[in-house]
């Protein structure tokens, strides 16, 4: 694989005193692998439900290098068609005042400066995630499973279904069908977590899929929707898993 070349153009723009100032870091990366695709590191204070502190320029530069290094694992066409145009690095990012590791919003990804490769792939998949596939995805789960909801999404459940959901969690009945407890929160998080685990865990993920027919079906579903010629390519996952040797992180 060709070495990724980073060209960082750093600038600080001062706005009128009536407004807060913002830092912008433009990060252009080029190589035979990525062609002319450009993702901009856009450092400005988020608005609305997303919040966090802008880190120093030095911290941003290191984070940008790690971010683009993680992208080397993804095919060029997938990156181009994912819809990601901007990335912002934050210290202590929150969504609706709740601490998070990453956020996908529109064409942007917001990452905690201490992000992992898993988080990068998770947020990339959120922006790519085709719709609507919820009904198809739900059919992959075992009968009786109920998504739990989370701090940002509340499942609208009847009292009986809430009780059954709580019993499911307490018993661990469906744990093997999910790569994490967070994947149990809703369909979109389940897909993003599954994709990230496939990218990062490789051999360990395959072993988990061997123990769960449901997780194996979810893997096949991800391979089907991403393995198209103009996305990851038909042979991407086969080659990816052939290099299985543990976690990339």
DAPE-V534363 format. One record per residue. N is the residue number from 1. RES is the residue in one letter. PSI is psi in whole degrees, -180 to 180 (999 if undefined). Layout:
n=N res=RES psi=PSI
n=N res=RES psi=PSI
//
This chain:
n=1 res=X psi=134
n=2 res=X psi=144
n=3 res=X psi=133
n=4 res=X psi=133
n=5 res=X psi=126
n=6 res=X psi=128
n=7 res=X psi=109
n=8 res=X psi=123
n=9 res=X psi=112
n=10 res=X psi=135
n=11 res=X psi=151
n=12 res=X psi=123
n=13 res=X psi=125
n=14 res=X psi=132
n=15 res=X psi=170
n=16 res=X psi=144
n=17 res=X psi=-20
n=18 res=X psi=-12
n=19 res=X psi=159
n=20 res=X psi=148
n=21 res=X psi=155
n=22 res=X psi=147
n=23 res=X psi=137
n=24 res=X psi=130
n=25 res=X psi=115
n=26 res=X psi=121
n=27 res=X psi=108
n=28 res=X psi=130
n=29 res=X psi=133
n=30 res=X psi=146
n=31 res=X psi=173
n=32 res=X psi=-31
n=33 res=X psi=-40
n=34 res=X psi=-6
n=35 res=X psi=-134
n=36 res=X psi=13
n=37 res=X psi=138
n=38 res=X psi=130
n=39 res=X psi=128
n=40 res=X psi=130
n=41 res=X psi=110
n=42 res=X psi=101
n=43 res=X psi=98
n=44 res=X psi=151
n=45 res=X psi=123
n=46 res=X psi=159
n=47 res=X psi=159
n=48 res=X psi=-136
n=49 res=X psi=-12
n=50 res=X psi=133
n=51 res=X psi=167
n=52 res=X psi=172
n=53 res=X psi=134
n=54 res=X psi=125
n=55 res=X psi=174
n=56 res=X psi=162
n=57 res=X psi=-38
n=58 res=X psi=-44
n=59 res=X psi=-41
n=60 res=X psi=-43
n=61 res=X psi=-44
n=62 res=X psi=-42
n=63 res=X psi=-40
n=64 res=X psi=-41
n=65 res=X psi=-43
n=66 res=X psi=-39
n=67 res=X psi=-51
n=68 res=X psi=-28
n=69 res=X psi=-42
n=70 res=X psi=-35
n=71 res=X psi=-18
n=72 res=X psi=-22
n=73 res=X psi=-14
n=74 res=X psi=142
n=75 res=X psi=151
n=76 res=X psi=-46
n=77 res=X psi=-37
n=78 res=X psi=-43
n=79 res=X psi=-45
n=80 res=X psi=-38
n=81 res=X psi=3
n=82 res=X psi=-28
n=83 res=X psi=-2
n=84 res=X psi=124
n=85 res=X psi=-25
n=86 res=X psi=149
n=87 res=X psi=138
n=88 res=X psi=133
n=89 res=X psi=132
n=90 res=X psi=151
n=91 res=X psi=134
n=92 res=X psi=53
n=93 res=X psi=148
n=94 res=X psi=153
n=95 res=X psi=118
n=96 res=X psi=40
n=97 res=X psi=14
n=98 res=X psi=127
n=99 res=X psi=137
n=100 res=X psi=163
n=101 res=X psi=-27
n=102 res=X psi=158
n=103 res=X psi=137
n=104 res=X psi=128
n=105 res=X psi=116
n=106 res=X psi=-117
n=107 res=X psi=11
n=108 res=X psi=149
n=109 res=X psi=133
n=110 res=X psi=128
n=111 res=X psi=139
n=112 res=X psi=139
n=113 res=X psi=-20
n=114 res=X psi=30
n=115 res=X psi=156
n=116 res=X psi=166
n=117 res=X psi=-36
n=118 res=X psi=-45
n=119 res=X psi=-39
n=120 res=X psi=-51
n=121 res=X psi=-38
n=122 res=X psi=-51
n=123 res=X psi=-36
n=124 res=X psi=-44
n=125 res=X psi=-35
n=126 res=X psi=-44
n=127 res=X psi=-36
n=128 res=X psi=-35
n=129 res=X psi=114
n=130 res=X psi=152
n=131 res=X psi=153
n=132 res=X psi=130
n=133 res=X psi=9
n=134 res=X psi=-45
n=135 res=X psi=-42
n=136 res=X psi=-43
n=137 res=X psi=-43
n=138 res=X psi=-31
n=139 res=X psi=-16
n=140 res=X psi=-25
n=141 res=X psi=157
n=142 res=X psi=149
n=143 res=X psi=132
n=144 res=X psi=-14
n=145 res=X psi=142
n=146 res=X psi=127
n=147 res=X psi=144
n=148 res=X psi=-22
n=149 res=X psi=168
n=150 res=X psi=-168
n=151 res=X psi=-21
n=152 res=X psi=-10
n=153 res=X psi=121
n=154 res=X psi=118
n=155 res=X psi=130
n=156 res=X psi=88
n=157 res=X psi=146
n=158 res=X psi=167
n=159 res=X psi=-41
n=160 res=X psi=-42
n=161 res=X psi=-33
n=162 res=X psi=-41
n=163 res=X psi=-42
n=164 res=X psi=-39
n=165 res=X psi=-45
n=166 res=X psi=-38
n=167 res=X psi=-41
n=168 res=X psi=-46
n=169 res=X psi=-44
n=170 res=X psi=-36
n=171 res=X psi=-21
n=172 res=X psi=20
n=173 res=X psi=-39
n=174 res=X psi=12
n=175 res=X psi=-40
n=176 res=X psi=-18
n=177 res=X psi=-3
n=178 res=X psi=146
n=179 res=X psi=-16
n=180 res=X psi=165
n=181 res=X psi=-34
n=182 res=X psi=-32
n=183 res=X psi=-20
n=184 res=X psi=-5
n=185 res=X psi=-44
n=186 res=X psi=172
n=187 res=X psi=-43
n=188 res=X psi=-41
n=189 res=X psi=-34
n=190 res=X psi=-47
n=191 res=X psi=-45
n=192 res=X psi=-41
n=193 res=X psi=-39
n=194 res=X psi=-46
n=195 res=X psi=-47
n=196 res=X psi=-41
n=197 res=X psi=-38
n=198 res=X psi=-39
n=199 res=X psi=-41
n=200 res=X psi=-43
n=201 res=X psi=-28
n=202 res=X psi=-106
n=203 res=X psi=-39
n=204 res=X psi=-36
n=205 res=X psi=-44
n=206 res=X psi=-39
n=207 res=X psi=-38
n=208 res=X psi=-40
n=209 res=X psi=-30
n=210 res=X psi=-27
n=211 res=X psi=-9
n=212 res=X psi=116
n=213 res=X psi=-35
n=214 res=X psi=-47
n=215 res=X psi=-35
n=216 res=X psi=-42
n=217 res=X psi=-35
n=218 res=X psi=-40
n=219 res=X psi=-47
n=220 res=X psi=-36
n=221 res=X psi=-46
n=222 res=X psi=-43
n=223 res=X psi=-40
n=224 res=X psi=-46
n=225 res=X psi=-19
n=226 res=X psi=-18
n=227 res=X psi=24
n=228 res=X psi=158
n=229 res=X psi=-39
n=230 res=X psi=16
n=231 res=X psi=-101
n=232 res=X psi=-20
n=233 res=X psi=149
n=234 res=X psi=-31
n=235 res=X psi=4
n=236 res=X psi=-53
n=237 res=X psi=-35
n=238 res=X psi=-47
n=239 res=X psi=-39
n=240 res=X psi=-48
n=241 res=X psi=-21
n=242 res=X psi=-26
n=243 res=X psi=11
n=244 res=X psi=128
n=245 res=X psi=29
n=246 res=X psi=-169
n=247 res=X psi=148
n=248 res=X psi=-16
n=249 res=X psi=999
//
